[in-house]
Amino acid sequence: MFIELVKGVSLLLALCFLHGVNVRLWRSRPLVGQVLSGAIFGGICVIGMLTPLVLKPGVIFDARSVVLSMAGLFGGPLVAGIAAAMAAAVRLLLAGEGAAVGLLVILLCAASGLLYRHARMRGWLGVDTITLACFGLLLHAAVLGLF
């Protein structure tokens, strides 16, 4: 179990690096950058879902909730939409008892990230450690509620 958690953290660190490079590389062509960011966030979700912590056959646990919410928060609607579509397609292919809940988690997390982004743009919320931690706790409580 510990190794699976370390893999998840490693994927998140790789995501941060790849997203940062992508943003700088495509600064002059933001639409291309957003599409590629969506593919990066979605790809990390897919890798996480293909190497999950398996609770029982068809019921998996991975870092997709974090990745999708951050796609919405930092990437916006196009990035979150591409990443969510990629994650949903793979979750459907994986099937199992948890597929329906998995799809709801994907939708909830992408939408929550977009709501946080909206609140941030309006000046209602900041992106600081405490606010992000509270957001994470609320999001994961909602995800657990879906289970």
Rosetta constraint file for C-alpha pairs under 8 A:
AtomPair CA 1 CA 5 HARMONIC 6.50 0.50
AtomPair CA 1 CA 53 HARMONIC 6.95 0.50
AtomPair CA 2 CA 6 HARMONIC 6.30 0.50
AtomPair CA 3 CA 7 HARMONIC 6.20 0.50
AtomPair CA 4 CA 8 HARMONIC 6.32 0.50
AtomPair CA 4 CA 51 HARMONIC 7.87 0.50
AtomPair CA 4 CA 52 HARMONIC 7.01 0.50
AtomPair CA 4 CA 53 HARMONIC 6.18 0.50
AtomPair CA 5 CA 9 HARMONIC 6.34 0.50
AtomPair CA 6 CA 10 HARMONIC 6.13 0.50
AtomPair CA 7 CA 11 HARMONIC 6.21 0.50
AtomPair CA 8 CA 12 HARMONIC 6.34 0.50
AtomPair CA 8 CA 48 HARMONIC 6.83 0.50
AtomPair CA 8 CA 62 HARMONIC 7.02 0.50
AtomPair CA 8 CA 63 HARMONIC 6.04 0.50
AtomPair CA 9 CA 13 HARMONIC 6.27 0.50
AtomPair CA 10 CA 14 HARMONIC 6.18 0.50
AtomPair CA 11 CA 15 HARMONIC 6.08 0.50
AtomPair CA 11 CA 44 HARMONIC 6.57 0.50
AtomPair CA 11 CA 48 HARMONIC 7.53 0.50
AtomPair CA 12 CA 16 HARMONIC 6.30 0.50
AtomPair CA 12 CA 44 HARMONIC 7.79 0.50
AtomPair CA 12 CA 67 HARMONIC 7.47 0.50
AtomPair CA 13 CA 17 HARMONIC 6.38 0.50
AtomPair CA 14 CA 18 HARMONIC 6.08 0.50
AtomPair CA 15 CA 19 HARMONIC 5.87 0.50
AtomPair CA 15 CA 40 HARMONIC 7.10 0.50
AtomPair CA 15 CA 41 HARMONIC 6.90 0.50
AtomPair CA 15 CA 44 HARMONIC 6.78 0.50
AtomPair CA 16 CA 20 HARMONIC 6.09 0.50
AtomPair CA 17 CA 21 HARMONIC 6.28 0.50
AtomPair CA 18 CA 22 HARMONIC 6.03 0.50
AtomPair CA 18 CA 40 HARMONIC 7.33 0.50
AtomPair CA 19 CA 23 HARMONIC 6.10 0.50
AtomPair CA 19 CA 37 HARMONIC 6.19 0.50
AtomPair CA 19 CA 40 HARMONIC 7.10 0.50
AtomPair CA 20 CA 24 HARMONIC 6.36 0.50
AtomPair CA 21 CA 25 HARMONIC 5.96 0.50
AtomPair CA 22 CA 26 HARMONIC 6.09 0.50
AtomPair CA 22 CA 33 HARMONIC 6.30 0.50
AtomPair CA 22 CA 36 HARMONIC 7.35 0.50
AtomPair CA 22 CA 37 HARMONIC 6.82 0.50
AtomPair CA 23 CA 27 HARMONIC 5.85 0.50
AtomPair CA 23 CA 33 HARMONIC 6.12 0.50
AtomPair CA 23 CA 37 HARMONIC 7.82 0.50
AtomPair CA 25 CA 33 HARMONIC 7.80 0.50
AtomPair CA 26 CA 30 HARMONIC 6.00 0.50
AtomPair CA 26 CA 32 HARMONIC 6.77 0.50
AtomPair CA 26 CA 33 HARMONIC 5.01 0.50
AtomPair CA 27 CA 33 HARMONIC 7.18 0.50
AtomPair CA 29 CA 33 HARMONIC 6.39 0.50
AtomPair CA 30 CA 34 HARMONIC 6.05 0.50
AtomPair CA 31 CA 35 HARMONIC 6.28 0.50
AtomPair CA 32 CA 36 HARMONIC 6.18 0.50
AtomPair CA 33 CA 37 HARMONIC 5.94 0.50
AtomPair CA 34 CA 38 HARMONIC 6.08 0.50
AtomPair CA 34 CA 75 HARMONIC 6.93 0.50
AtomPair CA 34 CA 78 HARMONIC 6.69 0.50
AtomPair CA 34 CA 79 HARMONIC 5.62 0.50
AtomPair CA 35 CA 39 HARMONIC 6.34 0.50
AtomPair CA 35 CA 78 HARMONIC 7.07 0.50
AtomPair CA 35 CA 79 HARMONIC 6.27 0.50
AtomPair CA 35 CA 82 HARMONIC 7.34 0.50
AtomPair CA 36 CA 40 HARMONIC 6.11 0.50
AtomPair CA 37 CA 41 HARMONIC 6.09 0.50
AtomPair CA 37 CA 75 HARMONIC 7.28 0.50
AtomPair CA 37 CA 79 HARMONIC 5.99 0.50
AtomPair CA 38 CA 42 HARMONIC 5.87 0.50
AtomPair CA 38 CA 71 HARMONIC 7.31 0.50
AtomPair CA 38 CA 75 HARMONIC 7.72 0.50
AtomPair CA 38 CA 78 HARMONIC 7.03 0.50
AtomPair CA 38 CA 79 HARMONIC 3.97 0.50
AtomPair CA 38 CA 80 HARMONIC 6.29 0.50
AtomPair CA 38 CA 81 HARMONIC 7.35 0.50
AtomPair CA 38 CA 82 HARMONIC 4.95 0.50
AtomPair CA 38 CA 83 HARMONIC 4.91 0.50
AtomPair CA 39 CA 43 HARMONIC 5.73 0.50
AtomPair CA 39 CA 79 HARMONIC 7.72 0.50
AtomPair CA 39 CA 82 HARMONIC 6.52 0.50
AtomPair CA 39 CA 83 HARMONIC 6.11 0.50
AtomPair CA 39 CA 86 HARMONIC 7.87 0.50
AtomPair CA 40 CA 44 HARMONIC 6.21 0.50
AtomPair CA 40 CA 83 HARMONIC 7.67 0.50
AtomPair CA 41 CA 45 HARMONIC 6.35 0.50
AtomPair CA 41 CA 67 HARMONIC 6.44 0.50
AtomPair CA 41 CA 68 HARMONIC 7.12 0.50
AtomPair CA 41 CA 71 HARMONIC 6.43 0.50
AtomPair CA 41 CA 79 HARMONIC 7.72 0.50
AtomPair CA 41 CA 83 HARMONIC 5.46 0.50
AtomPair CA 42 CA 46 HARMONIC 6.18 0.50
AtomPair CA 42 CA 68 HARMONIC 7.91 0.50
AtomPair CA 42 CA 82 HARMONIC 6.74 0.50
AtomPair CA 42 CA 83 HARMONIC 3.73 0.50
AtomPair CA 42 CA 84 HARMONIC 6.62 0.50
AtomPair CA 42 CA 85 HARMONIC 7.75 0.50
AtomPair CA 42 CA 86 HARMONIC 5.38 0.50
AtomPair CA 42 CA 87 HARMONIC 5.95 0.50
AtomPair CA 43 CA 47 HARMONIC 6.14 0.50
AtomPair CA 43 CA 83 HARMONIC 7.48 0.50
AtomPair CA 43 CA 86 HARMONIC 7.45 0.50
AtomPair CA 44 CA 48 HARMONIC 6.07 0.50
AtomPair CA 44 CA 64 HARMONIC 7.94 0.50
AtomPair CA 44 CA 67 HARMONIC 7.57 0.50
AtomPair CA 45 CA 49 HARMONIC 6.12 0.50
AtomPair CA 45 CA 63 HARMONIC 7.17 0.50
AtomPair CA 45 CA 64 HARMONIC 5.06 0.50
AtomPair CA 45 CA 67 HARMONIC 6.69 0.50
AtomPair CA 45 CA 68 HARMONIC 7.71 0.50
AtomPair CA 45 CA 83 HARMONIC 7.57 0.50
AtomPair CA 45 CA 86 HARMONIC 7.97 0.50
AtomPair CA 45 CA 87 HARMONIC 5.91 0.50
AtomPair CA 46 CA 50 HARMONIC 6.14 0.50
AtomPair CA 46 CA 86 HARMONIC 7.24 0.50
AtomPair CA 46 CA 87 HARMONIC 5.85 0.50
AtomPair CA 46 CA 90 HARMONIC 6.58 0.50
AtomPair CA 47 CA 51 HARMONIC 6.33 0.50
AtomPair CA 48 CA 52 HARMONIC 5.81 0.50
AtomPair CA 48 CA 62 HARMONIC 5.72 0.50
AtomPair CA 48 CA 63 HARMONIC 6.38 0.50
AtomPair CA 48 CA 64 HARMONIC 6.82 0.50
AtomPair CA 49 CA 60 HARMONIC 7.57 0.50
AtomPair CA 49 CA 61 HARMONIC 7.81 0.50
AtomPair CA 49 CA 62 HARMONIC 6.12 0.50
AtomPair CA 49 CA 64 HARMONIC 7.47 0.50
AtomPair CA 49 CA 90 HARMONIC 7.80 0.50
AtomPair CA 49 CA 91 HARMONIC 7.49 0.50
AtomPair CA 51 CA 62 HARMONIC 7.95 0.50
AtomPair CA 52 CA 60 HARMONIC 5.90 0.50
AtomPair CA 52 CA 61 HARMONIC 5.66 0.50
AtomPair CA 52 CA 62 HARMONIC 5.15 0.50
AtomPair CA 53 CA 60 HARMONIC 5.77 0.50
AtomPair CA 53 CA 61 HARMONIC 5.10 0.50
AtomPair CA 53 CA 62 HARMONIC 6.34 0.50
AtomPair CA 54 CA 58 HARMONIC 7.69 0.50
AtomPair CA 54 CA 59 HARMONIC 6.20 0.50
AtomPair CA 54 CA 60 HARMONIC 4.59 0.50
AtomPair CA 54 CA 61 HARMONIC 6.31 0.50
AtomPair CA 55 CA 59 HARMONIC 5.64 0.50
AtomPair CA 55 CA 60 HARMONIC 5.73 0.50
AtomPair CA 55 CA 61 HARMONIC 7.07 0.50
AtomPair CA 56 CA 60 HARMONIC 7.16 0.50
AtomPair CA 57 CA 96 HARMONIC 6.82 0.50
AtomPair CA 57 CA 97 HARMONIC 7.69 0.50
AtomPair CA 58 CA 94 HARMONIC 7.36 0.50
AtomPair CA 58 CA 95 HARMONIC 6.44 0.50
AtomPair CA 58 CA 96 HARMONIC 3.76 0.50
AtomPair CA 58 CA 97 HARMONIC 5.12 0.50
AtomPair CA 58 CA 98 HARMONIC 5.53 0.50
AtomPair CA 58 CA 99 HARMONIC 7.16 0.50
AtomPair CA 59 CA 96 HARMONIC 6.80 0.50
AtomPair CA 59 CA 97 HARMONIC 6.27 0.50
AtomPair CA 59 CA 98 HARMONIC 4.76 0.50
AtomPair CA 59 CA 99 HARMONIC 7.64 0.50
AtomPair CA 60 CA 98 HARMONIC 7.34 0.50
AtomPair CA 63 CA 67 HARMONIC 6.41 0.50
AtomPair CA 64 CA 68 HARMONIC 5.91 0.50
AtomPair CA 64 CA 87 HARMONIC 7.96 0.50
AtomPair CA 64 CA 106 HARMONIC 7.46 0.50
AtomPair CA 65 CA 69 HARMONIC 6.12 0.50
AtomPair CA 65 CA 105 HARMONIC 6.91 0.50
AtomPair CA 65 CA 106 HARMONIC 6.72 0.50
AtomPair CA 65 CA 109 HARMONIC 5.51 0.50
AtomPair CA 65 CA 110 HARMONIC 7.98 0.50
AtomPair CA 65 CA 140 HARMONIC 7.91 0.50
AtomPair CA 66 CA 70 HARMONIC 6.17 0.50
AtomPair CA 66 CA 109 HARMONIC 7.52 0.50
AtomPair CA 66 CA 136 HARMONIC 7.75 0.50
AtomPair CA 67 CA 71 HARMONIC 6.12 0.50
AtomPair CA 68 CA 72 HARMONIC 6.40 0.50
AtomPair CA 68 CA 80 HARMONIC 6.45 0.50
AtomPair CA 68 CA 83 HARMONIC 6.79 0.50
AtomPair CA 68 CA 84 HARMONIC 6.70 0.50
AtomPair CA 68 CA 106 HARMONIC 7.03 0.50
AtomPair CA 68 CA 109 HARMONIC 5.67 0.50
AtomPair CA 68 CA 110 HARMONIC 5.01 0.50
AtomPair CA 68 CA 113 HARMONIC 7.20 0.50
AtomPair CA 69 CA 73 HARMONIC 6.20 0.50
AtomPair CA 69 CA 80 HARMONIC 7.83 0.50
AtomPair CA 69 CA 109 HARMONIC 4.80 0.50
AtomPair CA 69 CA 110 HARMONIC 4.90 0.50
AtomPair CA 69 CA 111 HARMONIC 7.35 0.50
AtomPair CA 69 CA 112 HARMONIC 6.14 0.50
AtomPair CA 69 CA 113 HARMONIC 4.06 0.50
AtomPair CA 69 CA 114 HARMONIC 7.41 0.50
AtomPair CA 70 CA 74 HARMONIC 5.72 0.50
AtomPair CA 70 CA 75 HARMONIC 7.39 0.50
AtomPair CA 70 CA 110 HARMONIC 7.91 0.50
AtomPair CA 70 CA 113 HARMONIC 5.92 0.50
AtomPair CA 71 CA 75 HARMONIC 4.96 0.50
AtomPair CA 71 CA 76 HARMONIC 6.70 0.50
AtomPair CA 71 CA 79 HARMONIC 5.99 0.50
AtomPair CA 71 CA 80 HARMONIC 4.92 0.50
AtomPair CA 71 CA 83 HARMONIC 7.29 0.50
AtomPair CA 71 CA 110 HARMONIC 7.04 0.50
AtomPair CA 71 CA 113 HARMONIC 6.90 0.50
AtomPair CA 72 CA 76 HARMONIC 4.80 0.50
AtomPair CA 72 CA 77 HARMONIC 6.16 0.50
AtomPair CA 72 CA 79 HARMONIC 6.79 0.50
AtomPair CA 72 CA 80 HARMONIC 4.73 0.50
AtomPair CA 72 CA 110 HARMONIC 5.49 0.50
AtomPair CA 72 CA 111 HARMONIC 7.01 0.50
AtomPair CA 72 CA 112 HARMONIC 7.44 0.50
AtomPair CA 72 CA 113 HARMONIC 4.22 0.50
AtomPair CA 72 CA 114 HARMONIC 4.49 0.50
AtomPair CA 72 CA 117 HARMONIC 6.85 0.50
AtomPair CA 73 CA 113 HARMONIC 4.49 0.50
AtomPair CA 73 CA 114 HARMONIC 5.42 0.50
AtomPair CA 73 CA 115 HARMONIC 7.73 0.50
AtomPair CA 73 CA 116 HARMONIC 6.03 0.50
AtomPair CA 73 CA 117 HARMONIC 4.58 0.50
AtomPair CA 74 CA 117 HARMONIC 7.15 0.50
AtomPair CA 75 CA 79 HARMONIC 5.18 0.50
AtomPair CA 75 CA 80 HARMONIC 6.63 0.50
AtomPair CA 76 CA 80 HARMONIC 6.06 0.50
AtomPair CA 76 CA 114 HARMONIC 6.39 0.50
AtomPair CA 76 CA 117 HARMONIC 7.27 0.50
AtomPair CA 77 CA 81 HARMONIC 5.80 0.50
AtomPair CA 77 CA 114 HARMONIC 6.73 0.50
AtomPair CA 78 CA 82 HARMONIC 6.18 0.50
AtomPair CA 79 CA 83 HARMONIC 6.15 0.50
AtomPair CA 80 CA 84 HARMONIC 5.85 0.50
AtomPair CA 80 CA 110 HARMONIC 5.80 0.50
AtomPair CA 80 CA 114 HARMONIC 7.80 0.50
AtomPair CA 81 CA 85 HARMONIC 6.00 0.50
AtomPair CA 81 CA 110 HARMONIC 7.56 0.50
AtomPair CA 82 CA 86 HARMONIC 6.23 0.50
AtomPair CA 83 CA 87 HARMONIC 6.16 0.50
AtomPair CA 84 CA 88 HARMONIC 5.90 0.50
AtomPair CA 84 CA 106 HARMONIC 6.14 0.50
AtomPair CA 84 CA 107 HARMONIC 7.04 0.50
AtomPair CA 84 CA 110 HARMONIC 6.63 0.50
AtomPair CA 85 CA 89 HARMONIC 6.10 0.50
AtomPair CA 86 CA 90 HARMONIC 6.40 0.50
AtomPair CA 87 CA 91 HARMONIC 6.06 0.50
AtomPair CA 87 CA 106 HARMONIC 7.17 0.50
AtomPair CA 88 CA 92 HARMONIC 6.10 0.50
AtomPair CA 88 CA 102 HARMONIC 8.00 0.50
AtomPair CA 88 CA 103 HARMONIC 5.90 0.50
AtomPair CA 88 CA 106 HARMONIC 6.79 0.50
AtomPair CA 89 CA 93 HARMONIC 6.35 0.50
AtomPair CA 90 CA 94 HARMONIC 6.19 0.50
AtomPair CA 91 CA 95 HARMONIC 6.37 0.50
AtomPair CA 91 CA 99 HARMONIC 6.23 0.50
AtomPair CA 91 CA 102 HARMONIC 6.77 0.50
AtomPair CA 91 CA 103 HARMONIC 6.97 0.50
AtomPair CA 92 CA 99 HARMONIC 6.24 0.50
AtomPair CA 92 CA 103 HARMONIC 7.84 0.50
AtomPair CA 94 CA 99 HARMONIC 7.50 0.50
AtomPair CA 95 CA 99 HARMONIC 5.28 0.50
AtomPair CA 98 CA 102 HARMONIC 5.84 0.50
AtomPair CA 99 CA 103 HARMONIC 6.19 0.50
AtomPair CA 100 CA 104 HARMONIC 6.40 0.50
AtomPair CA 101 CA 105 HARMONIC 6.12 0.50
AtomPair CA 101 CA 146 HARMONIC 6.55 0.50
AtomPair CA 101 CA 147 HARMONIC 6.64 0.50
AtomPair CA 102 CA 106 HARMONIC 6.28 0.50
AtomPair CA 103 CA 107 HARMONIC 6.33 0.50
AtomPair CA 104 CA 108 HARMONIC 5.98 0.50
AtomPair CA 104 CA 146 HARMONIC 7.63 0.50
AtomPair CA 105 CA 109 HARMONIC 5.97 0.50
AtomPair CA 105 CA 143 HARMONIC 6.13 0.50
AtomPair CA 105 CA 146 HARMONIC 7.39 0.50
AtomPair CA 106 CA 110 HARMONIC 6.22 0.50
AtomPair CA 107 CA 111 HARMONIC 6.03 0.50
AtomPair CA 108 CA 112 HARMONIC 5.92 0.50
AtomPair CA 108 CA 143 HARMONIC 7.85 0.50
AtomPair CA 109 CA 113 HARMONIC 6.17 0.50
AtomPair CA 109 CA 139 HARMONIC 7.20 0.50
AtomPair CA 110 CA 114 HARMONIC 6.37 0.50
AtomPair CA 111 CA 115 HARMONIC 6.18 0.50
AtomPair CA 112 CA 116 HARMONIC 6.14 0.50
AtomPair CA 112 CA 139 HARMONIC 7.51 0.50
AtomPair CA 113 CA 117 HARMONIC 6.15 0.50
AtomPair CA 114 CA 118 HARMONIC 6.19 0.50
AtomPair CA 115 CA 119 HARMONIC 6.22 0.50
AtomPair CA 116 CA 120 HARMONIC 6.05 0.50
AtomPair CA 116 CA 125 HARMONIC 7.50 0.50
AtomPair CA 117 CA 121 HARMONIC 6.13 0.50
AtomPair CA 118 CA 122 HARMONIC 6.30 0.50
AtomPair CA 119 CA 123 HARMONIC 6.29 0.50
AtomPair CA 119 CA 124 HARMONIC 5.09 0.50
AtomPair CA 119 CA 125 HARMONIC 5.63 0.50
AtomPair CA 120 CA 124 HARMONIC 5.70 0.50
AtomPair CA 120 CA 125 HARMONIC 4.76 0.50
AtomPair CA 120 CA 126 HARMONIC 5.74 0.50
AtomPair CA 120 CA 127 HARMONIC 7.52 0.50
AtomPair CA 125 CA 131 HARMONIC 7.37 0.50
AtomPair CA 126 CA 131 HARMONIC 6.67 0.50
AtomPair CA 127 CA 131 HARMONIC 6.32 0.50
AtomPair CA 127 CA 132 HARMONIC 6.27 0.50
AtomPair CA 128 CA 132 HARMONIC 6.03 0.50
AtomPair CA 129 CA 133 HARMONIC 6.02 0.50
AtomPair CA 130 CA 134 HARMONIC 6.15 0.50
AtomPair CA 131 CA 135 HARMONIC 6.09 0.50
AtomPair CA 132 CA 136 HARMONIC 6.06 0.50
AtomPair CA 133 CA 137 HARMONIC 6.18 0.50
AtomPair CA 134 CA 138 HARMONIC 6.13 0.50
AtomPair CA 135 CA 139 HARMONIC 5.99 0.50
AtomPair CA 136 CA 140 HARMONIC 6.04 0.50
AtomPair CA 137 CA 141 HARMONIC 6.06 0.50
AtomPair CA 138 CA 142 HARMONIC 6.22 0.50
AtomPair CA 139 CA 143 HARMONIC 6.20 0.50
AtomPair CA 140 CA 144 HARMONIC 6.04 0.50
AtomPair CA 141 CA 145 HARMONIC 6.13 0.50
AtomPair CA 142 CA 146 HARMONIC 6.41 0.50
AtomPair CA 143 CA 147 HARMONIC 6.69 0.50
